[in-house]
Amino acid sequence: MNRMRSLTSFLLGALFGIGLIVSGMIHPQKVQDFLDVSGQWDASLALVMGGALLVTALTFPLIVKRREPLLATKFHLPTAKEIDAKLIVGAALFGIGWGLGGFCPGPAIVGLLSGSTAPIVFVAAMIVGMVLQRVYHDMRNPTS
């Protein structure tokens, strides 16, 4: 069963990556052109995001009604209900990084296959950021 789960996860990840390539989302300029509403605005990212939101809105309620997910033993859903400073700062940092770099994690990881320097630098910086966040978290919460 574990091999089947791994194969299915790999195939779904590959499908997601192919979707990112076909939609052009692995090209930072596409993201930056979407954000440039007063210049060479490119609305195609809005169509990609709208399509993803539509699929999610239609299928998510059906999925979470299941007793357990297909490829795991339990659902991992957020438990926090409030909007706090950590959420706002994290969202702002994500948005700033996305706007400046033109990448978010998924397209950057797929972009590694291109051999271009930009996704390599982005993913390296992302990993450093994750390590620093973990170190900071562990320093503030030594028991968790």
Phi, psi and omega per residue, in radians:
M1 nan -0.648 -3.116
N2 -1.114 -0.673 3.105
R3 -1.136 -0.717 3.128
M4 -1.123 -0.728 3.108
R5 -1.098 -0.755 3.127
S6 -1.129 -0.752 3.123
L7 -1.112 -0.768 3.123
T8 -1.095 -0.758 3.110
S9 -1.080 -0.736 3.109
F10 -1.083 -0.806 -3.120
L11 -1.133 -0.700 3.101
L12 -1.169 -0.676 3.064
G13 -1.115 -0.711 3.107
A14 -1.129 -0.706 3.090
L15 -1.077 -0.751 3.088
F16 -1.066 -0.802 3.122
G17 -1.070 -0.734 3.105
I18 -1.100 -0.711 3.083
G19 -1.056 -0.703 3.101
L20 -1.139 -0.684 3.125
I21 -1.174 -0.850 -3.107
V22 -1.067 -0.682 -3.120
S23 -1.364 -0.172 3.137
G24 1.429 0.176 -3.059
M25 -1.273 -0.123 3.085
I26 -1.495 -0.024 3.124
H27 -1.753 1.944 -3.087
P28 -0.952 -0.578 -3.106
Q29 -1.102 -0.557 3.117
K30 -1.095 -0.755 3.108
V31 -1.169 -0.795 -3.114
Q32 -1.151 -0.600 3.067
D33 -1.187 -0.555 3.066
F34 -1.155 -0.674 -3.117
L35 -1.366 -0.269 -3.111
D36 -1.579 1.314 -3.053
V37 -1.240 -0.274 3.139
S38 -1.773 0.045 -3.119
G39 -2.187 -2.094 -3.113
Q40 -1.491 1.059 -3.042
W41 -1.106 2.321 3.130
D42 -2.132 1.908 -3.058
A43 -1.402 -0.042 -3.030
S44 -1.096 -0.525 3.097
L45 -1.124 -0.624 3.089
A46 -1.094 -0.641 3.106
L47 -1.183 -0.702 3.102
V48 -1.113 -0.847 -3.140
M49 -1.131 -0.701 3.120
G50 -1.091 -0.712 3.088
G51 -1.101 -0.735 3.118
A52 -1.138 -0.725 3.125
L53 -1.140 -0.683 3.129
L54 -1.107 -0.847 3.129
V55 -1.064 -0.760 3.136
T56 -1.113 -0.794 -3.121
A57 -1.070 -0.600 -3.116
L58 -1.411 -0.603 -3.013
T59 -1.753 -0.493 -3.067
F60 -1.013 -0.814 3.122
P61 -1.036 -0.604 3.115
L62 -1.240 -0.671 -3.100
I63 -1.177 -0.802 -3.074
V64 -1.282 -0.173 3.033
K65 -1.334 -0.285 3.131
R66 -1.173 2.710 3.107
R67 -1.145 -0.708 3.102
E68 -2.650 2.746 3.126
P69 -1.218 2.854 -3.106
L70 -1.224 -0.613 -3.013
L71 -1.966 0.307 3.117
A72 -2.634 3.013 -3.132
T73 -1.588 -0.329 3.103
K74 -2.688 2.795 3.059
F75 -1.376 2.530 3.068
H76 -2.014 1.466 -3.092
L77 -1.808 2.602 3.119
P78 -1.109 2.528 3.135
T79 -1.862 -0.403 -3.134
A80 -1.206 2.402 -3.126
K81 -1.944 -0.343 -3.049
E82 -1.661 2.669 3.038
I83 -1.626 1.997 -3.101
D84 -2.075 3.135 -3.085
A85 -1.075 -0.667 3.137
K86 -1.071 -0.721 3.124
L87 -1.146 -0.785 -3.122
I88 -1.134 -0.812 3.132
V89 -1.117 -0.763 3.129
G90 -1.083 -0.761 3.117
A91 -1.131 -0.708 3.123
A92 -1.124 -0.771 3.115
L93 -1.104 -0.726 3.102
F94 -1.056 -0.849 -3.117
G95 -1.109 -0.731 3.113
I96 -1.116 -0.807 3.118
G97 -1.088 -0.691 3.124
W98 -1.133 -0.773 -3.132
G99 -1.172 -0.741 -3.117
L100 -1.291 -0.764 -3.075
G101 -1.546 -0.420 -3.106
G102 1.363 0.131 3.139
F103 -2.169 2.606 2.795
C104 -2.119 2.993 -2.947
P105 -0.942 -0.831 -3.094
G106 -1.029 -0.999 3.118
P107 -1.065 -0.567 3.119
A108 -1.149 -0.735 -3.139
I109 -1.156 -0.741 3.075
V110 -1.116 -0.668 3.133
G111 -1.091 -0.364 3.084
L112 -0.997 -0.544 -3.124
L113 -1.179 -0.327 -3.121
S114 -1.286 -0.368 -3.092
G115 1.415 -0.003 3.119
S116 -1.231 2.646 -3.124
T117 -1.246 -0.628 -3.026
A118 -0.988 -0.874 3.125
P119 -1.180 -0.516 3.101
I120 -1.119 -0.815 3.126
V121 -1.113 -0.767 -3.128
F122 -1.079 -0.845 -3.100
V123 -1.137 -0.683 3.087
A124 -1.074 -0.788 3.116
A125 -1.126 -0.654 3.117
M126 -1.102 -0.757 3.130
I127 -1.134 -0.754 3.088
V128 -1.037 -0.766 3.116
G129 -1.067 -0.718 3.127
M130 -1.156 -0.703 3.117
V131 -1.137 -0.789 3.120
L132 -1.072 -0.692 3.110
Q133 -1.109 -0.731 -3.141
R134 -1.124 -0.764 3.116
V135 -1.079 -0.788 3.122
Y136 -1.069 -0.808 3.126
H137 -1.034 -0.814 -3.104
D138 -1.163 -0.566 3.101
M139 -1.209 -0.650 -3.118
R140 -1.415 -0.451 -3.104
N141 -2.281 1.290 -3.031
P142 -1.126 -0.308 -3.105
T143 -1.601 -0.189 -3.080
S144 -1.726 nan nan
